[in-house]
Amino acid sequence: MVVSDLVVEEVERFFREEVNREAAYLAKRFIETLAQRIVHREIIARKMRELKGTIKEKDLENLAALRHLRLAYLVSFDEDYRKARVREYVTPKEFVKLFNMEPYPTGY
């Protein structure tokens, strides 16, 4: 699993606002432990400038990380990637099906 700084920050912020600081710290550490790589903004700054205007600003960092590393899939619930015609975008349900596994019967 590869995540951007943005993902780590969003997870931490969510748990801090919805639960408490300790939960935020633990959630951040959990993501950092799971991730094989965290792509830092300074590494993808050039790619972000190149992609600016092709997708909503809130999604730009994740797209830049994906393209910088030439990853095959961007797994997300965010339909904005589909609207922006990001060819690597798949929902979690679509991603599971790539492994010939049966996903849970939900929309995603």
Sequence and secondary structure as in RCSB ss.txt:
>XXXX:A:sequence
MVVSDLVVEEVERFFREEVNREAAYLAKRFIETLAQRIVHREIIARKMRELKGTIKEKDLENLAALRHLRLAYLV
SFDEDYRKARVREYVTPKEFVKLFNMEPYPTGY
>XXXX:A:secstr
 EEEHHHHHHHHHHHHHHT HHHHHHHHHHHHHH SEEE HHHHHHHHHHHTTSS HHHHHHHHHHHHHT S EE
 S THHHHTT TTEE HHHHHHTTT    SS  
